[in-house]
Amino acid sequence: MLLDDKVILVTGGTGSFGRCFTKYVMEHYHPRKIIIYSRDEFKQWMMQDDFKEYADRLRFFIGDVRDLQRLQRAFDGVDYVVHAAALKQVPACEYNPNEAIKTNIHGAMNVIEAALDTGVKKVVALSTDKAVNPVNLYGGTKLVSDKLFIAANAYVGDKDVNFSLVRYGNVAGSRGSIIPIFQNIIRNGGRKLPITDPRMTRFWISLEQGVELVIKALAEAKGGETFISKLPSFKVTDLAEAMLPGCELEEIGIRPGEKLHEIMVTPEDSFHTYEYEKHFIVYPQMTWNNKQQPDESGRKVEDGFSYSSGNNAEWLSVEDIRRLLGNWK
C-alpha cells in the first residue's frame, strides 16, 4: 500500500493536522517511520505522551523551517514530506509581517531546497482558501508559498520528486474557528451569539477529510497540481441555530482580512481546472514533463467557473449541521 514501509516527515507536525495525519496513517498503513518536525518542544513532549502506542515508528525532530541546514538533516532518508508548518493567525501575521514572511515564504523555499537535495520522492504542501485572491498578509504569504511549490517542479530535472498542493478552508472545530467560540458562550449560559455578517458562508471539512485529501495527493500527484475537495457549504446563521436553537444573533461586523465566502477556484483558475467525482484539480499553467496531464476520468470545467462556499450546489441544513456536530464531538 501507498505509505507502507515509507518514511514520512510532517513539518509543523504537532499541530491539529499533524496529530490527525499521524493517527490516521498509523491506523490505516504501516509506515516505517513518521518524523514530526516542529519547533515547540513542549508540544512534542505532549504528542509523544499521547502517541505512546506508536513509539517504535514515531520520531520527533526539533527544528524550524527557517533553518535550511536543519531541514536537510531531517529530510535525509525521507520518502514523503507533508508541509503543514506556517504562521496562520491572521491578526498575528498582520502585526508581525516579517515573521510571517520568514516562516511562510522563506520556510517554503527551504523545504523545496532540502527536498531537491536529499532524495525525497513527493512533497505535498497545505494551501488555504485565504491564498485565493488574498486580502490579508497571511493569504499573501500563502499565495507566494503556493507559487513556489508549483514552480519547484521546474527544478526537478532527472530527480524522482514532485511537488503539489492541497487546498481547503477553516476546519470544523479548529482553534480560532467559530464553533469553539459559540461553544464557550453557550457553556457559560449565553443566549446571544455574535456573527460577523448574516450573509457569511463556509465550507464544512473535518480534519480527517483534510488528511484523506493529502493522501490522495501523495498517491496521484505528478507535479504542480492543486487538489480541492468537493464539500458542502453552510450559513453561519444556520450554524448558530444548530448549536443554540432560538438564539439571538448579534451582528458585530466583518473582521479585518475576513471574507464573506471561502473561495477555492477562481474564474481565472477555470482555464486549468478539471472536475472529478469527489474533487477538483487545478493544473499548473506551465508543464515540465509529459506526466502533468489530466486523468481521463476528469472533465474540464467551463471557462469562468468558480467554486466558493457562496455558490456551492451542496448545502447543509440546520439538522445536517447538528448531526455533524454530534459526530465531531
N, C-alpha and C positions, 0 to 999 in steps of 0.2 A: 504493500500500500504506500501511498504518496510519502508519508512522513516517517514510515518505519525505518529504523536504523539510521536516521538522519540527525545531524547536529543543527539545531535551530537557535538563533540568538534573537532576543527581543530587546530593542532599545526602549528605555522607559518602561521596563518590564514589571515594575512594582505598581503601576497604575491599574485602574479598573480593567482596561482592555487586557493588559499583560497577564493579570491574575486569571481572568476568564479564559484567555487563549491557552495558558499553561494547563489549566484544569481540563479544558476540552480536549486538547491534544493528548494529554496523558490518559484520558478515559477512552479515546477513540482510536489511538495509534500506539505504536511502541517506538518512540524516538530513542536514539542512542543517548541524546543529551539535549536539554534545553538550558540555554545560558540567559540569565536575567542580568541585563546591563543597565545600571542606573547609578545615580549619584547620591542617593539617600540611604545611608547605612541602616537607619532605624527601620525604614520600610522594608529593606531587605531582610533584616532580622525578623520582623513580624511575618513576612511572607514565608521565610524559611520555617518558622514555627508552625504556620498554618498548613504547609505542604510537606509535612514530615514523611508521609507515606510514599512520596516520590523522591526522597533524599538521594537515592542511588543514581538518579538520572537528572538531577537538578543542580545547577551551579550558579553561583552569584558572583558578579564581577562589578566592583565599584569603579565607575568611570563616567566621564561626561562626553557627550557627542561633540563638544567643542575641542576635544583633545584627540587629534588625529593619531598620534603615536599609540595612545591607549586603545583606540578603536582597532588599529592594525594588530595589536597584540591579542585583543579579544576575538577578532574575526579569524584568527589562524585555525584552520581545520573546520570551519563552519560551512554548512551546505546552504542554508536559507537564513535570510535576515528579514525580520519584520520591524520596520522603523516606526515606533509609536511615540518616541520622545519628542516633546515640544512644550513650549510655554503656551498655554491655551486660554488663560483667563483674559478676556477682552480688556477690562479696566487695567489690569496689571501690565499688559503689553502697551497700552496707551501711555501709561505713566513711566514705563521703563523700555522705551523703544529700542535702545541699543542692545539691551539684554535679549529682547525678542529676536532681533536680527542675528545675534551671535548664536543662539540656540536653533532657531527655526530655519535660518538660511545657511549660515556657516556650518552648523551641525549637519545639515543635509549634504553639503559639499563634502564634508569629511566622511560621512557614511559612504558616499559614492566612491571617493578616492580609495578608502580602505577596502571596499568590496572589489573594486577593479584590480587591486594589488595582491589579494590574498586567496583567490580561488573560490570565492563564494559563487554559488550557482544562480540563485534568484534573490532579488530584493523586492519586497512589497512595502510601500510607504503608505501610511494612513493620511488621506486628504480630508477635507471638510467642506461642507456647503459654503462656509464663510470665505473660501478661496475663490468662489464663483462671483464675479462682479463685486469684489471686496469693497466694503465701506468702513473698515477699521484696520488698524495696523496688523492685528493678528491675521486677518484674512489676507492682507497684502503679503505678509511674510510666507504664508502657506501657498499663495499663488506662485511666488518665486520658487519655493521648495518644490512644488509640483512640476514646474517647468524644468527644473534642474534634473529631477529624476527621469522625466521623459527624455530629455536631451542626453542623459548619461548613456543611452543605448547607442549613440553615435560614436562613443569612445571604446566600445567593446572589442572591435576588431575580431580576431580569431578566438577570443576568450569565450568560454561556455557560461555566460552570465547574462541575465536580462533584468530590467528594472520596470516595475509597473506600479499603479496606484489603485487604492480602494477608497471610494468617497462615500461618506454618509454624514448625517447631521447629528443633532443632540441625541444622546442615548437615553431612553426612558429611565428615569430614576437616578441618572448620574449626578455627581456632585455639581452644585450650582444650577441644576435644571429646576423646572417649575414644580415637579412632583414633590421633592423633599421640602420645598418652601411651603406648599399647600399643606403637606402632612404636619409640619411643625405648628402651623397656625391652628389646624383642626385639633391636634393633640392638646393644645393649650386652651381649648374651648372657644376659639374664634368662630364667628359666623359670617365674617366678611372676608372674601378672598380678593387679593389685588391682581389685576390683569393690566398689561401694558396697553393693549388695544383689542377691542372686541372682534376685529377682523382677522386677528393673528391665527395662523395655522402652522402646524409642524408635521413632519413625518414621524411615524412610530417605528422605532427599531430597538431591539434588545441587544445587549452585549453579545449574546450567543449568535444572533444573526450577523453581527459585525464580524465575529470570528469566522463564521462559515463563509462569508464573502472573501475574507483574506485567504482562506484555504483554497477556495475556488481560483483565486488569482495565482496562488502558488502552483496549482495544478495546470492552469490553462494559459497563463501569460506567455507571450512570445517576445514582448518588449514594447513599452510605451503606452500600453492600454490604461484606461481609467475605468474600473469596474464600479457599477452603481446598481444597487438592488432596487427592485420594484417593491414599494412599501405603501401601506395605507396612510392616509392623512387624517388628522383630527383638528377640530377647532379648539382653541384654548378655553373658550366658554363652555364647550361640552365636557372638557376635562374637569373643569371646576364643578359642574353639575354632577358628574360621575363620582367625584370624591366627596362632595358635600351637597346632597340634594336640597334644593330650595335655598341655596346660599345667596347672599347679597354680593354683588360684584363691585369692586372699587377700581375705576379706571385711573391708572397712575401715569400713563404716557409712555411712549417708546423710549427705551434707554439708549444712550449714545452707542452707535455702532450696531444697533439691533435692526433686523429686517422683519417685515410683516410675514414673509413666507420663506421657507428654505428652498433654495434653488440648486438643482443638481446638474441639469443640462440646459444650456442657453441656446437661443436661436443660432448663434454663431457656431456652437458646437455641433449643430444638427447635420452639417455637411459631412461630418466624420463619425456620426453616431449610428450604431446598429442596435436593434431591439431583439432580445432573446426571450425565452419563455418566462424567466424569473428575474432578468436583469438587463441593463443596458451596458454597452461598452462604447466609450469614446476612444476612437483610434487616433494615433498621432498624425498630425498633418504632414509630417515628413516620415519616410520609412527608410530603414537602414539595412534591411535584409528581406528576402522573399518569404520569410515566415510571418511577417506582420500583415496578414490578410484576414478579413472577417471570416468566421466559420460559416459554412454553407447553411447552417440552421438559423442564421441571423437574417434580419430584414432591415434594410436601410430605412431610417425614419424620414419623414417628409422634410424638405428644406423649410426652415423656420420653426420646426418643432422645438418645444421647450418642456422641461419636466420640473415642476416645482410642487410644493405641498399645497399651493393655492389652485392649481389647475389639474390636479390629480383625478383619475377616474375612480379610484377606490377610497372610500371614506369610512371611518369608524363612527358608529353611533354611540350614544351615551352608554348603552348597555354593553356594547363591544369593549369600550374603554374600561368599564367596571370589571368585566371578566378578565381583561389583560392585566389590570392592576392586581387582581386576586392571584393570578398566576405568577406575576412578577414578585409579589411579597414572599 
